[in-house]
């Protein structure tokens, strides 16, 4: 009876240790952060932002994207610069472009692995540390039009 009990205890203990060991490596190899926010304002204006960061043994890859959409019926004009900020630090300026008969949009895409092609750009110097609670805003003509809080 003692032998069968200790064999059962040993098997249980080995099973628990094996389960614990198999769970550790996946957490130790990499980490990821994904933050997002959206807001809708007056005159059909809206803002959407994402921040992604993946860290592993070989590299860190960071992406940030923000899109502001508005309408000409809301008083916005194509070609007007939209200044995007993160925690009050200007991170990019993009002109409003036509996206339909009355729809306008400005989109900024930053990527730590950008190669200068397409609409993705490298992160500017002084880009702030982004975390849950960071505020992303779009300003037109020096006035913040809309913003959201990343979480």
N, CA, C and O atoms as a GROMACS GRO file, in nm:
protein
  604
    1UNK      N    1   0.083  -0.118   0.000
    1UNK     CA    2   0.000   0.000   0.000
    1UNK      C    3   0.088   0.124   0.000
    1UNK      O    4   0.060   0.219  -0.073
    2UNK      N    5   0.193   0.125   0.081
    2UNK     CA    6   0.283   0.239   0.088
    2UNK      C    7   0.353   0.261  -0.044
    2UNK      O    8   0.371   0.375  -0.087
    3UNK      N    9   0.395   0.149  -0.110
    3UNK     CA   10   0.462   0.162  -0.238
    3UNK      C   11   0.370   0.221  -0.343
    3UNK      O   12   0.412   0.307  -0.420
    4UNK      N   13   0.243   0.177  -0.349
    4UNK     CA   14   0.151   0.229  -0.450
    4UNK      C   15   0.116   0.375  -0.421
    4UNK      O   16   0.095   0.452  -0.514
    5UNK      N   17   0.109   0.412  -0.294
    5UNK     CA   18   0.080   0.551  -0.259
    5UNK      C   19   0.197   0.640  -0.298
    5UNK      O   20   0.176   0.749  -0.353
    6UNK      N   21   0.319   0.597  -0.272
    6UNK     CA   22   0.432   0.682  -0.308
    6UNK      C   23   0.451   0.686  -0.459
    6UNK      O   24   0.498   0.788  -0.511
    7UNK      N   25   0.417   0.581  -0.531
    7UNK     CA   26   0.425   0.584  -0.677
    7UNK      C   27   0.321   0.683  -0.731
    7UNK      O   28   0.350   0.758  -0.825
    8UNK      N   29   0.201   0.685  -0.674
    8UNK     CA   30   0.096   0.778  -0.714
    8UNK      C   31   0.138   0.921  -0.682
    8UNK      O   32   0.117   1.012  -0.763
    9UNK      N   33   0.195   0.942  -0.564
    9UNK     CA   34   0.242   1.076  -0.525
    9UNK      C   35   0.352   1.124  -0.618
    9UNK      O   36   0.353   1.240  -0.659
   10UNK      N   37   0.445   1.035  -0.651
   10UNK     CA   38   0.556   1.071  -0.739
   10UNK      C   39   0.504   1.107  -0.878
   10UNK      O   40   0.550   1.204  -0.939
   11UNK      N   41   0.408   1.030  -0.928
   11UNK     CA   42   0.352   1.057  -1.061
   11UNK      C   43   0.278   1.191  -1.062
   11UNK      O   44   0.290   1.268  -1.157
   12UNK      N   45   0.204   1.219  -0.955
   12UNK     CA   46   0.132   1.345  -0.944
   12UNK      C   47   0.230   1.462  -0.939
   12UNK      O   48   0.212   1.563  -1.007
   13UNK      N   49   0.334   1.448  -0.858
   13UNK     CA   50   0.434   1.553  -0.845
   13UNK      C   51   0.505   1.578  -0.978
   13UNK      O   52   0.525   1.693  -1.016
   14UNK      N   53   0.542   1.472  -1.048
   14UNK     CA   54   0.607   1.487  -1.178
   14UNK      C   55   0.514   1.555  -1.279
   14UNK      O   56   0.558   1.637  -1.360
   15UNK      N   57   0.387   1.521  -1.275
   15UNK     CA   58   0.289   1.583  -1.365
   15UNK      C   59   0.276   1.732  -1.338
   15UNK      O   60   0.271   1.811  -1.432
   16UNK      N   61   0.271   1.771  -1.212
   16UNK     CA   62   0.261   1.912  -1.177
   16UNK      C   63   0.387   1.989  -1.218
   16UNK      O   64   0.378   2.100  -1.269
   17UNK      N   65   0.503   1.930  -1.195
   17UNK     CA   66   0.628   1.994  -1.233
   17UNK      C   67   0.635   2.010  -1.384
   17UNK      O   68   0.676   2.115  -1.433
   18UNK      N   69   0.598   1.908  -1.460
   18UNK     CA   70   0.601   1.913  -1.606
   18UNK      C   71   0.506   2.021  -1.658
   18UNK      O   72   0.541   2.094  -1.750
   19UNK      N   73   0.388   2.031  -1.600
   19UNK     CA   74   0.292   2.134  -1.641
   19UNK      C   75   0.347   2.272  -1.612
   19UNK      O   76   0.332   2.363  -1.694
   20UNK      N   77   0.411   2.290  -1.499
   20UNK     CA   78   0.470   2.419  -1.464
   20UNK      C   79   0.584   2.456  -1.556
   20UNK      O   80   0.596   2.572  -1.595
   21UNK      N   81   0.667   2.361  -1.590
   21UNK     CA   82   0.780   2.386  -1.678
   21UNK      C   83   0.732   2.421  -1.818
   21UNK      O   84   0.788   2.510  -1.882
   22UNK      N   85   0.630   2.353  -1.868
   22UNK     CA   86   0.585   2.378  -2.004
   22UNK      C   87   0.518   2.515  -2.016
   22UNK      O   88   0.513   2.569  -2.127
   23UNK      N   89   0.467   2.574  -1.908
   23UNK     CA   90   0.403   2.704  -1.914
   23UNK      C   91   0.504   2.818  -1.910
   23UNK      O   92   0.472   2.927  -1.957
   24UNK      N   93   0.621   2.797  -1.857
   24UNK     CA   94   0.717   2.906  -1.838
   24UNK      C   95   0.780   2.954  -1.968
   24UNK      O   96   0.785   3.076  -1.989
   25UNK      N   97   0.830   2.867  -2.057
   25UNK     CA   98   0.903   2.916  -2.173
   25UNK      C   99   0.824   3.012  -2.261
   25UNK      O  100   0.882   3.109  -2.311
   26UNK      N  101   0.693   2.990  -2.283
   26UNK     CA  102   0.617   3.078  -2.371
   26UNK      C  103   0.612   3.219  -2.315
   26UNK      O  104   0.609   3.315  -2.393
   27UNK      N  105   0.612   3.236  -2.185
   27UNK     CA  106   0.610   3.368  -2.126
   27UNK      C  107   0.748   3.432  -2.131
   27UNK      O  108   0.758   3.555  -2.141
   28UNK      N  109   0.852   3.355  -2.124
   28UNK     CA  110   0.988   3.408  -2.118
   28UNK      C  111   1.042   3.448  -2.255
   28UNK      O  112   1.132   3.531  -2.262
   29UNK      N  113   0.989   3.392  -2.363
   29UNK     CA  114   1.044   3.416  -2.496
   29UNK      C  115   1.006   3.553  -2.553
   29UNK      O  116   1.089   3.615  -2.620
   30UNK      N  117   0.885   3.600  -2.530
   30UNK     CA  118   0.843   3.726  -2.590
   30UNK      C  119   0.732   3.791  -2.509
   30UNK      O  120   0.671   3.730  -2.422
   31UNK      N  121   0.709   3.918  -2.541
   31UNK     CA  122   0.598   3.988  -2.479
   31UNK      C  123   0.535   4.079  -2.584
   31UNK      O  124   0.601   4.119  -2.680
   32UNK      N  125   0.411   4.110  -2.565
   32UNK     CA  126   0.340   4.195  -2.660
   32UNK      C  127   0.250   4.292  -2.586
   32UNK      O  128   0.193   4.260  -2.482
   33UNK      N  129   0.240   4.412  -2.642
   33UNK     CA  130   0.151   4.514  -2.590
   33UNK      C  131   0.063   4.561  -2.705
   33UNK      O  132   0.114   4.592  -2.813
   34UNK      N  133  -0.065   4.565  -2.684
   34UNK     CA  134  -0.158   4.616  -2.785
   34UNK      C  135  -0.256   4.709  -2.717
   34UNK      O  136  -0.331   4.667  -2.628
   35UNK      N  137  -0.256   4.834  -2.759
   35UNK     CA  138  -0.346   4.934  -2.704
   35UNK      C  139  -0.429   4.993  -2.817
   35UNK      O  140  -0.383   5.001  -2.931
   36UNK      N  141  -0.551   5.032  -2.785
   36UNK     CA  142  -0.642   5.083  -2.888
   36UNK      C  143  -0.738   5.184  -2.827
   36UNK      O  144  -0.770   5.176  -2.709
   37UNK      N  145  -0.782   5.279  -2.909
   37UNK     CA  146  -0.889   5.369  -2.866
   37UNK      C  147  -0.964   5.422  -2.987
   37UNK      O  148  -0.911   5.428  -3.098
   38UNK      N  149  -1.088   5.460  -2.963
   38UNK     CA  150  -1.176   5.516  -3.065
   38UNK      C  151  -1.264   5.621  -2.999
   38UNK      O  152  -1.299   5.609  -2.882
   39UNK      N  153  -1.298   5.725  -3.074
   39UNK     CA  154  -1.392   5.825  -3.024
   39UNK      C  155  -1.468   5.884  -3.142
   39UNK      O  156  -1.416   5.894  -3.254
   40UNK      N  157  -1.591   5.924  -3.115
   40UNK     CA  158  -1.676   5.988  -3.215
   40UNK      C  159  -1.711   6.126  -3.161
   40UNK      O  160  -1.748   6.140  -3.045
   41UNK      N  161  -1.699   6.226  -3.247
   41UNK     CA  162  -1.728   6.362  -3.207
   41UNK      C  163  -1.843   6.421  -3.285
   41UNK      O  164  -1.916   6.350  -3.355
   42UNK      N  165  -1.858   6.551  -3.273
   42UNK     CA  166  -1.963   6.623  -3.344
   42UNK      C  167  -1.937   6.621  -3.494
   42UNK      O  168  -1.824   6.600  -3.538
   43UNK      N  169  -2.039   6.643  -3.571
   43UNK     CA  170  -2.030   6.654  -3.717
   43UNK      C  171  -1.968   6.531  -3.782
   43UNK      O  172  -1.893   6.544  -3.878
   44UNK      N  173  -1.998   6.413  -3.731
   44UNK     CA  174  -1.950   6.287  -3.789
   44UNK      C  175  -1.798   6.272  -3.789
   44UNK      O  176  -1.746   6.194  -3.868
   45UNK      N  177  -1.728   6.343  -3.704
   45UNK     CA  178  -1.582   6.327  -3.694
   45UNK      C  179  -1.553   6.208  -3.603
   45UNK      O  180  -1.626   6.183  -3.507
   46UNK      N  181  -1.447   6.134  -3.635
   46UNK     CA  182  -1.406   6.025  -3.546
   46UNK      C  183  -1.256   6.006  -3.554
   46UNK      O  184  -1.191   6.044  -3.652
   47UNK      N  185  -1.202   5.946  -3.448
   47UNK     CA  186  -1.059   5.917  -3.440
   47UNK      C  187  -1.042   5.774  -3.393
   47UNK      O  188  -1.119   5.725  -3.310
   48UNK      N  189  -0.942   5.707  -3.448
   48UNK     CA  190  -0.912   5.569  -3.410
   48UNK      C  191  -0.761   5.556  -3.405
   48UNK      O  192  -0.692   5.598  -3.498
   49UNK      N  193  -0.708   5.498  -3.296
   49UNK     CA  194  -0.563   5.484  -3.282
   49UNK      C  195  -0.528   5.345  -3.230
   49UNK      O  196  -0.603   5.286  -3.152
   50UNK      N  197  -0.412   5.294  -3.272
   50UNK     CA  198  -0.360   5.166  -3.223
   50UNK      C  199  -0.210   5.179  -3.195
   50UNK      O  200  -0.139   5.254  -3.262
   51UNK      N  201  -0.166   5.105  -3.096
   51UNK     CA  202  -0.024   5.097  -3.064
   51UNK      C  203   0.007   4.951  -3.038
   51UNK      O  204  -0.055   4.888  -2.951
   52UNK      N  205   0.103   4.896  -3.111
   52UNK     CA  206   0.143   4.756  -3.096
   52UNK      C  207   0.294   4.750  -3.075
   52UNK      O  208   0.370   4.817  -3.144
   53UNK      N  209   0.335   4.668  -2.978
   53UNK     CA  210   0.478   4.646  -2.958
   53UNK      C  211   0.499   4.499  -2.925
   53UNK      O  212   0.437   4.444  -2.834
   54UNK      N  213   0.589   4.436  -3.001
   54UNK     CA  214   0.625   4.296  -2.978
   54UNK      C  215   0.774   4.290  -2.949
   54UNK      O  216   0.856   4.342  -3.026
   55UNK      N  217   0.808   4.226  -2.839
   55UNK     CA  218   0.948   4.214  -2.798
   55UNK      C  219   0.981   4.067  -2.788
   55UNK      O  220   0.911   3.991  -2.720
   56UNK      N  221   1.090   4.025  -2.856
   56UNK     CA  222   1.140   3.890  -2.838
   56UNK      C  223   1.292   3.897  -2.828
   56UNK      O  224   1.349   4.005  -2.826
   57UNK      N  225   1.356   3.781  -2.823
   57UNK     CA  226   1.501   3.778  -2.805
   57UNK      C  227   1.576   3.851  -2.916
   57UNK      O  228   1.680   3.911  -2.891
   58UNK      N  229   1.526   3.846  -3.037
   58UNK     CA  230   1.599   3.899  -3.152
   58UNK      C  231   1.568   4.046  -3.182
   58UNK      O  232   1.656   4.119  -3.229
   59UNK      N  233   1.446   4.091  -3.156
   59UNK     CA  234   1.410   4.227  -3.196
   59UNK      C  235   1.289   4.280  -3.120
   59UNK      O  236   1.216   4.207  -3.054
   60UNK      N  237   1.272   4.411  -3.133
   60UNK     CA  238   1.152   4.478  -3.086
   60UNK      C  239   1.088   4.543  -3.208
   60UNK      O  240   1.155   4.613  -3.284
   61UNK      N  241   0.960   4.521  -3.226
   61UNK     CA  242   0.886   4.580  -3.338
   61UNK      C  243   0.774   4.662  -3.280
   61UNK      O  244   0.692   4.613  -3.202
   62UNK      N  245   0.769   4.789  -3.319
   62UNK     CA  246   0.667   4.880  -3.268
   62UNK      C  247   0.593   4.944  -3.385
   62UNK      O  248   0.654   4.985  -3.484
   63UNK      N  249   0.460   4.952  -3.372
   63UNK     CA  250   0.377   5.015  -3.474
   63UNK      C  251   0.278   5.109  -3.404
   63UNK      O  252   0.226   5.078  -3.297
   64UNK      N  253   0.254   5.222  -3.467
   64UNK     CA  254   0.155   5.317  -3.417
   64UNK      C  255   0.075   5.366  -3.536
   64UNK      O  256   0.132   5.401  -3.640
   65UNK      N  257  -0.055   5.370  -3.522
   65UNK     CA  258  -0.140   5.420  -3.629
   65UNK      C  259  -0.253   5.503  -3.572
   65UNK      O  260  -0.309   5.470  -3.468
   66UNK      N  261  -0.285   5.610  -3.641
   66UNK     CA  262  -0.398   5.693  -3.602
   66UNK      C  263  -0.467   5.744  -3.728
   66UNK      O  264  -0.402   5.781  -3.825
   67UNK      N  265  -0.600   5.744  -3.725
   67UNK     CA  266  -0.679   5.789  -3.838
   67UNK      C  267  -0.786   5.885  -3.787
   67UNK      O  268  -0.856   5.856  -3.690
   68UNK      N  269  -0.798   5.998  -3.855
   68UNK     CA  270  -0.900   6.097  -3.824
   68UNK      C  271  -0.989   6.109  -3.946
   68UNK      O  272  -0.941   6.127  -4.058
   69UNK      N  273  -1.120   6.098  -3.926
   69UNK     CA  274  -1.216   6.110  -4.034
   69UNK      C  275  -1.314   6.221  -4.001
   69UNK      O  276  -1.356   6.237  -3.886
   70UNK      N  277  -1.350   6.299  -4.102
   70UNK     CA  278  -1.443   6.410  -4.084
   70UNK      C  279  -1.519   6.431  -4.215
   70UNK      O  280  -1.496   6.359  -4.312
   71UNK      N  281  -1.609   6.529  -4.216
   71UNK     CA  282  -1.685   6.557  -4.338
   71UNK      C  283  -1.675   6.705  -4.373
   71UNK      O  284  -1.650   6.790  -4.287
   72UNK      N  285  -1.695   6.732  -4.502
   72UNK     CA  286  -1.698   6.872  -4.544
   72UNK      C  287  -1.821   6.941  -4.488
   72UNK      O  288  -1.820   7.063  -4.466
   73UNK      N  289  -1.927   6.865  -4.464
   73UNK     CA  290  -2.048   6.925  -4.405
   73UNK      C  291  -2.024   6.965  -4.260
   73UNK      O  292  -2.101   7.044  -4.205
   74UNK      N  293  -1.920   6.911  -4.197
   74UNK     CA  294  -1.882   6.949  -4.061
   74UNK      C  295  -1.789   7.068  -4.059
   74UNK      O  296  -1.740   7.107  -3.952
   75UNK      N  297  -1.763   7.128  -4.176
   75UNK     CA  298  -1.678   7.246  -4.183
   75UNK      C  299  -1.532   7.218  -4.212
   75UNK      O  300  -1.452   7.312  -4.214
   76UNK      N  301  -1.495   7.095  -4.234
   76UNK     CA  302  -1.356   7.060  -4.264
   76UNK      C  303  -1.329   7.075  -4.413
   76UNK      O  304  -1.420   7.060  -4.496
   77UNK      N  305  -1.203   7.105  -4.448
   77UNK     CA  306  -1.165   7.131  -4.586
   77UNK      C  307  -1.048   7.040  -4.624
   77UNK      O  308  -0.952   7.026  -4.549
   78UNK      N  309  -1.058   6.980  -4.743
   78UNK     CA  310  -0.948   6.896  -4.793
   78UNK      C  311  -0.821   6.978  -4.801
   78UNK      O  312  -0.823   7.095  -4.839
   79UNK      N  313  -0.709   6.916  -4.765
   79UNK     CA  314  -0.579   6.982  -4.768
   79UNK      C  315  -0.540   7.046  -4.636
   79UNK      O  316  -0.424   7.081  -4.616
   80UNK      N  317  -0.635   7.061  -4.545
   80UNK     CA  318  -0.604   7.120  -4.415
   80UNK      C  319  -0.518   7.023  -4.335
   80UNK      O  320  -0.552   6.905  -4.324
   81UNK      N  321  -0.406   7.070  -4.278
   81UNK     CA  322  -0.320   6.980  -4.201
   81UNK      C  323  -0.384   6.938  -4.068
   81UNK      O  324  -0.444   7.019  -3.998
   82UNK      N  325  -0.370   6.811  -4.037
   82UNK     CA  326  -0.413   6.756  -3.908
   82UNK      C  327  -0.286   6.720  -3.832
   82UNK      O  328  -0.204   6.642  -3.880
   83UNK      N  329  -0.270   6.777  -3.713
   83UNK     CA  330  -0.154   6.748  -3.629
   83UNK      C  331  -0.195   6.643  -3.527
   83UNK      O  332  -0.289   6.664  -3.450
   84UNK      N  333  -0.125   6.529  -3.528
   84UNK     CA  334  -0.153   6.422  -3.433
   84UNK      C  335  -0.055   6.432  -3.317
   84UNK      O  336   0.065   6.453  -3.337
   85UNK      N  337  -0.107   6.417  -3.196
   85UNK     CA  338  -0.023   6.420  -3.076
   85UNK      C  339  -0.048   6.298  -2.990
   85UNK      O  340  -0.157   6.240  -2.991
   86UNK      N  341   0.056   6.260  -2.916
   86UNK     CA  342   0.045   6.156  -2.814
   86UNK      C  343   0.095   6.220  -2.686
   86UNK      O  344   0.210   6.261  -2.677
   87UNK      N  345   0.008   6.227  -2.587
   87UNK     CA  346   0.041   6.292  -2.459
   87UNK      C  347   0.102   6.431  -2.482
   87UNK      O  348   0.205   6.465  -2.425
   88UNK      N  349   0.036   6.510  -2.567
   88UNK     CA  350   0.070   6.649  -2.603
   88UNK      C  351   0.197   6.664  -2.686
   88UNK      O  352   0.237   6.777  -2.714
   89UNK      N  353   0.262   6.556  -2.725
   89UNK     CA  354   0.382   6.562  -2.810
   89UNK      C  355   0.340   6.539  -2.955
   89UNK      O  356   0.282   6.435  -2.987
   90UNK      N  357   0.368   6.636  -3.042
   90UNK     CA  358   0.335   6.621  -3.184
   90UNK      C  359   0.417   6.506  -3.244
   90UNK      O  360   0.539   6.504  -3.233
   91UNK      N  361   0.347   6.410  -3.307
   91UNK     CA  362   0.414   6.293  -3.364
   91UNK      C  363   0.400   6.286  -3.516
   91UNK      O  364   0.463   6.201  -3.580
   92UNK      N  365   0.319   6.373  -3.575
   92UNK     CA  366   0.305   6.374  -3.720
   92UNK      C  367   0.196   6.468  -3.766
   92UNK      O  368   0.100   6.496  -3.694
   93UNK      N  369   0.211   6.516  -3.890
   93UNK     CA  370   0.112   6.604  -3.952
   93UNK      C  371   0.076   6.546  -4.087
   93UNK      O  372   0.164   6.514  -4.168
   94UNK      N  373  -0.054   6.534  -4.112
   94UNK     CA  374  -0.104   6.476  -4.237
   94UNK      C  375  -0.220   6.562  -4.286
   94UNK      O  376  -0.308   6.596  -4.208
   95UNK      N  377  -0.221   6.599  -4.416
   95UNK     CA  378  -0.333   6.679  -4.467
   95UNK      C  379  -0.459   6.594  -4.483
   95UNK      O  380  -0.452   6.475  -4.514
   96UNK      N  381  -0.574   6.657  -4.462
   96UNK     CA  382  -0.702   6.590  -4.487
   96UNK      C  383  -0.714   6.563  -4.636
   96UNK      O  384  -0.692   6.652  -4.718
   97UNK      N  385  -0.749   6.440  -4.670
   97UNK     CA  386  -0.764   6.401  -4.810
   97UNK      C  387  -0.908   6.356  -4.834
   97UNK      O  388  -0.974   6.306  -4.744
   98UNK      N  389  -0.953   6.374  -4.955
   98UNK     CA  390  -1.088   6.335  -4.992
   98UNK      C  391  -1.099   6.183  -4.990
   98UNK      O  392  -1.013   6.112  -5.043
   99UNK      N  393  -1.207   6.134  -4.930
   99UNK     CA  394  -1.233   5.990  -4.926
   99UNK      C  395  -1.374   5.960  -4.977
   99UNK      O  396  -1.426   5.851  -4.955
  100UNK      N  397  -1.434   6.055  -5.044
  100UNK     CA  398  -1.570   6.042  -5.096
  100UNK      C  399  -1.626   6.181  -5.122
  100UNK      O  400  -1.554   6.280  -5.104
  101UNK      N  401  -1.750   6.190  -5.163
  101UNK     CA  402  -1.807   6.321  -5.198
  101UNK      C  403  -1.798   6.425  -5.084
  101UNK      O  404  -1.768   6.541  -5.109
  102UNK      N  405  -1.825   6.383  -4.962
  102UNK     CA  406  -1.817   6.476  -4.848
  102UNK      C  407  -1.726   6.426  -4.737
  102UNK      O  408  -1.712   6.491  -4.634
  103UNK      N  409  -1.664   6.311  -4.758
  103UNK     CA  410  -1.581   6.249  -4.654
  103UNK      C  411  -1.434   6.286  -4.672
  103UNK      O  412  -1.382   6.292  -4.783
  104UNK      N  413  -1.368   6.310  -4.558
  104UNK     CA  414  -1.226   6.343  -4.555
  104UNK      C  415  -1.156   6.254  -4.454
  104UNK      O  416  -1.219   6.208  -4.358
  105UNK      N  417  -1.026   6.227  -4.475
  105UNK     CA  418  -0.952   6.148  -4.378
  105UNK      C  419  -0.804   6.188  -4.378
  105UNK      O  420  -0.750   6.234  -4.478
  106UNK      N  421  -0.743   6.169  -4.262
  106UNK     CA  422  -0.598   6.186  -4.247
  106UNK      C  423  -0.550   6.066  -4.169
  106UNK      O  424  -0.603   6.034  -4.062
  107UNK      N  425  -0.449   5.998  -4.222
  107UNK     CA  426  -0.401   5.874  -4.159
  107UNK      C  427  -0.250   5.879  -4.144
  107UNK      O  428  -0.177   5.912  -4.238
  108UNK      N  429  -0.203   5.846  -4.023
  108UNK     CA  430  -0.060   5.841  -3.994
  108UNK      C  431  -0.025   5.699  -3.951
  108UNK      O  432  -0.088   5.645  -3.861
  109UNK      N  433   0.074   5.639  -4.015
  109UNK     CA  434   0.121   5.505  -3.980
  109UNK      C  435   0.270   5.512  -3.954
  109UNK      O  436   0.348   5.551  -4.042
  110UNK      N  437   0.312   5.474  -3.833
  110UNK     CA  438   0.453   5.471  -3.796
  110UNK      C  439   0.492   5.328  -3.767
  110UNK      O  440   0.415   5.251  -3.710
  111UNK      N  441   0.614   5.291  -3.808
  111UNK     CA  442   0.660   5.153  -3.792
  111UNK      C  443   0.810   5.155  -3.766
  111UNK      O  444   0.886   5.218  -3.840
  112UNK      N  445   0.853   5.086  -3.661
  112UNK     CA  446   0.996   5.082  -3.628
  112UNK      C  447   1.077   5.012  -3.737
  112UNK      O  448   1.199   5.026  -3.741
  113UNK      N  449   1.012   4.937  -3.823
  113UNK     CA  450   1.080   4.866  -3.932
  113UNK      C  451   1.044   4.926  -4.068
  113UNK      O  452   1.055   4.858  -4.170
  114UNK      N  453   1.000   5.052  -4.071
  114UNK     CA  454   0.964   5.118  -4.198
  114UNK      C  455   1.088   5.130  -4.286
  114UNK      O  456   1.198   5.155  -4.238
  115UNK      N  457   1.068   5.112  -4.415
  115UNK     CA  458   1.178   5.119  -4.511
  115UNK      C  459   1.162   5.236  -4.607
  115UNK      O  460   1.225   5.239  -4.712
  116UNK      N  461   1.078   5.333  -4.570
  116UNK     CA  462   1.061   5.451  -4.654
  116UNK      C  463   0.971   5.431  -4.774
  116UNK      O  464   0.966   5.518  -4.862
  117UNK      N  465   0.901   5.319  -4.780
  117UNK     CA  466   0.809   5.294  -4.891
  117UNK      C  467   0.665   5.300  -4.839
  117UNK      O  468   0.638   5.266  -4.724
  118UNK      N  469   0.575   5.342  -4.927
  118UNK     CA  470   0.434   5.344  -4.890
  118UNK      C  471   0.404   5.454  -4.790
  118UNK      O  472   0.476   5.553  -4.780
  119UNK      N  473   0.295   5.436  -4.716
  119UNK     CA  474   0.252   5.539  -4.623
  119UNK      C  475   0.304   5.517  -4.480
  119UNK      O  476   0.275   5.596  -4.391
  120UNK      N  477   0.380   5.410  -4.459
  120UNK     CA  478   0.440   5.388  -4.327
  120UNK      C  479   0.566   5.471  -4.315
  120UNK      O  480   0.647   5.478  -4.409
  121UNK      N  481   0.583   5.533  -4.199
  121UNK     CA  482   0.700   5.616  -4.175
  121UNK      C  483   0.771   5.568  -4.050
  121UNK      O  484   0.713   5.497  -3.968
  122UNK      N  485   0.897   5.608  -4.034
  122UNK     CA  486   0.972   5.576  -3.913
  122UNK      C  487   0.921   5.664  -3.798
  122UNK      O  488   0.865   5.771  -3.821
  123UNK      N  489   0.941   5.618  -3.677
  123UNK     CA  490   0.904   5.697  -3.561
  123UNK      C  491   0.990   5.823  -3.556
  123UNK      O  492   1.111   5.816  -3.577
  124UNK      N  493   0.930   5.939  -3.527
  124UNK     CA  494   1.010   6.062  -3.519
  124UNK      C  495   1.092   6.065  -3.391
  124UNK      O  496   1.057   5.999  -3.293
  125UNK      N  497   1.202   6.140  -3.391
  125UNK     CA  498   1.279   6.156  -3.267
  125UNK      C  499   1.190   6.216  -3.158
  125UNK      O  500   1.106   6.301  -3.187
  126UNK      N  501   1.208   6.172  -3.036
  126UNK     CA  502   1.129   6.226  -2.925
  126UNK      C  503   0.990   6.169  -2.913
  126UNK      O  504   0.908   6.222  -2.838
  127UNK      N  505   0.961   6.060  -2.986
  127UNK     CA  506   0.829   5.998  -2.974
  127UNK      C  507   0.810   5.956  -2.829
  127UNK      O  508   0.898   5.890  -2.773
  128UNK      N  509   0.698   5.992  -2.766
  128UNK     CA  510   0.682   5.964  -2.623
  128UNK      C  511   0.663   5.815  -2.592
  128UNK      O  512   0.629   5.736  -2.680
  129UNK      N  513   0.686   5.780  -2.467
  129UNK     CA  514   0.659   5.645  -2.420
  129UNK      C  515   0.508   5.628  -2.417
  129UNK      O  516   0.437   5.709  -2.357
  130UNK      N  517   0.459   5.524  -2.482
  130UNK     CA  518   0.315   5.499  -2.490
  130UNK      C  519   0.278   5.391  -2.392
  130UNK      O  520   0.347   5.289  -2.380
  131UNK      N  521   0.170   5.412  -2.321
  131UNK     CA  522   0.121   5.315  -2.223
  131UNK      C  523  -0.030   5.329  -2.212
  131UNK      O  524  -0.088   5.424  -2.265
  132UNK      N  525  -0.093   5.236  -2.143
  132UNK     CA  526  -0.236   5.248  -2.119
  132UNK      C  527  -0.260   5.380  -2.048
  132UNK      O  528  -0.194   5.412  -1.950
  133UNK      N  529  -0.355   5.458  -2.099
  133UNK     CA  530  -0.382   5.589  -2.044
  133UNK      C  531  -0.324   5.703  -2.125
  133UNK      O  532  -0.356   5.820  -2.101
  134UNK      N  533  -0.237   5.672  -2.223
  134UNK     CA  534  -0.184   5.776  -2.310
  134UNK      C  535  -0.298   5.836  -2.394
  134UNK      O  536  -0.389   5.764  -2.435
  135UNK      N  537  -0.291   5.966  -2.417
  135UNK     CA  538  -0.396   6.037  -2.489
  135UNK      C  539  -0.348   6.068  -2.631
  135UNK      O  540  -0.242   6.127  -2.650
  136UNK      N  541  -0.429   6.029  -2.730
  136UNK     CA  542  -0.402   6.056  -2.870
  136UNK      C  543  -0.504   6.160  -2.916
  136UNK      O  544  -0.624   6.144  -2.895
  137UNK      N  545  -0.454   6.269  -2.980
  137UNK     CA  546  -0.544   6.376  -3.022
  137UNK      C  547  -0.515   6.418  -3.165
  137UNK      O  548  -0.404   6.402  -3.216
  138UNK      N  549  -0.619   6.474  -3.229
  138UNK     CA  550  -0.609   6.533  -3.363
  138UNK      C  551  -0.645   6.680  -3.351
  138UNK      O  552  -0.750   6.715  -3.298
  139UNK      N  553  -0.556   6.767  -3.401
  139UNK     CA  554  -0.580   6.910  -3.397
  139UNK      C  555  -0.584   6.966  -3.539
  139UNK      O  556  -0.505   6.928  -3.625
  140UNK      N  557  -0.678   7.057  -3.562
  140UNK     CA  558  -0.692   7.123  -3.691
  140UNK      C  559  -0.689   7.273  -3.664
  140UNK      O  560  -0.762   7.322  -3.578
  141UNK      N  561  -0.606   7.345  -3.738
  141UNK     CA  562  -0.592   7.489  -3.720
  141UNK      C  563  -0.562   7.528  -3.575
  141UNK      O  564  -0.613   7.628  -3.524
  142UNK      N  565  -0.479   7.447  -3.510
  142UNK     CA  566  -0.437   7.477  -3.374
  142UNK      C  567  -0.535   7.442  -3.265
  142UNK      O  568  -0.510   7.469  -3.147
  143UNK      N  569  -0.647   7.382  -3.301
  143UNK     CA  570  -0.750   7.345  -3.203
  143UNK      C  571  -0.767   7.194  -3.200
  143UNK      O  572  -0.784   7.131  -3.304
  144UNK      N  573  -0.762   7.136  -3.081
  144UNK     CA  574  -0.786   6.992  -3.069
  144UNK      C  575  -0.932   6.966  -3.103
  144UNK      O  576  -1.022   7.020  -3.040
  145UNK      N  577  -0.952   6.882  -3.205
  145UNK     CA  578  -1.085   6.852  -3.253
  145UNK      C  579  -1.142   6.730  -3.183
  145UNK      O  580  -1.260   6.725  -3.148
  146UNK      N  581  -1.056   6.630  -3.162
  146UNK     CA  582  -1.102   6.504  -3.105
  146UNK      C  583  -0.984   6.426  -3.050
  146UNK      O  584  -0.872   6.438  -3.101
  147UNK      N  585  -1.007   6.347  -2.947
  147UNK     CA  586  -0.902   6.265  -2.889
  147UNK      C  587  -0.960   6.141  -2.824
  147UNK      O  588  -1.081   6.129  -2.805
  148UNK      N  589  -0.872   6.048  -2.790
  148UNK     CA  590  -0.914   5.926  -2.721
  148UNK      C  591  -0.799   5.878  -2.633
  148UNK      O  592  -0.685   5.920  -2.649
  149UNK      N  593  -0.833   5.790  -2.538
  149UNK     CA  594  -0.736   5.739  -2.440
  149UNK      C  595  -0.708   5.592  -2.471
  149UNK      O  596  -0.799   5.510  -2.475
  150UNK      N  597  -0.581   5.560  -2.493
  150UNK     CA  598  -0.542   5.422  -2.525
  150UNK      C  599  -0.560   5.331  -2.405
  150UNK      O  600  -0.525   5.366  -2.292
  151UNK      N  601  -0.616   5.214  -2.430
  151UNK     CA  602  -0.627   5.110  -2.325
  151UNK      C  603  -0.624   4.973  -2.387
  151UNK      O  604  -0.632   4.873  -2.316
   0.00000   0.00000   0.00000
